[in-house]
Amino acid sequence: MAKCTAAQAVSAMEYWIGYYEKASSSYATTRDKSAFEKNKGSNNYTYAGYICGLNGPAAAWCAMQVSLAIYEACGNNKTTAKEVMHGLWPYTACNQLYDKAPSNMKGRMGAWTPKPGDVIVFWQNGSRTHTGMVYAADNTYVYTIEGNSSNMCRKRSYLKNSSYIYGYVRPNYAAASATDPAFPSAQKYGAVVYSDLGLHELSKGCAGPEVKTIQRIIYARGINKDKVDGSFGPNTKSGVIALQKQLGLLADGIVGKDSWKAFLTKLN
């Protein structure tokens, strides 16, 4: 089995956005998206843990989610996944891959330019405590997909000079080919889809017609007279927070299911 490319690894990681860890082993062996929101909990039972052979309360799964994505991108071949991950599979602790990688394929924050497919390592209080995969980066921000982020797999973004970032590892990917999938853009729809609403979760960095809808609602309420351009920037976020406060919702600046329902019903 051929090694996966960086774009294939990112694509495999994207599949899992919206996956919630399970309260028990029920549904933890199910890959289908229909099980993503079933048996939600905080006990670290996950499909990633099932594949990596380490599940349950002691099995923090952020690193295993990276292992799962690379394993699936490599055609479910553990031997090939191990080659891509510098001889380490599964990756089950936040320090392992960084320590295992050769010096020319890793770097500390500020000394490494993050690229899609890089594994990002975070630290806190002197310990490496969390990890994920970079799916995009620009001059200011790095955009990630992370397992075990508030008990689910989700998108995040950070200032590139954030003190929370320890560094990056470049897995041993194959070279891209003409048929390799394109990298996702940092400016895109939210990846969590609420099928009953036909809408996406929206947050800073998202873009598209759904963001324009939110901007028009904010504008109509007289909260924010910012332009309706379909780009979810800081002004849109502040407008969403203000509207959430008005409606008695959690004011986090993220247009999730509850906010969508309130925005589209209570304001009509």
ABEGO torsion letter per residue (X at the ends): XBBBBAAAAAAAAAAABGBBBBABABGAABABAAAAABGBBAAGBBAAAAAAGBBEAABBAAAAAAAAAAAAAAGGBAAAAAAAAGGBOBBABAAAAAAABBAAABBBBGABBBBBGBBBBBBBGGBBABBBBBABBBAABBBBBBBGBGGBBBBBBBBAABAABAEBBBBBBBBBBAABBBBBBABBBBABBBAAAGBBBBBBGBBEAAAAAAAAAAAAAGABABBBAGBBBAAAAAAAAAAAAAAGBBBAGBBBAAAAAAAAAAAX
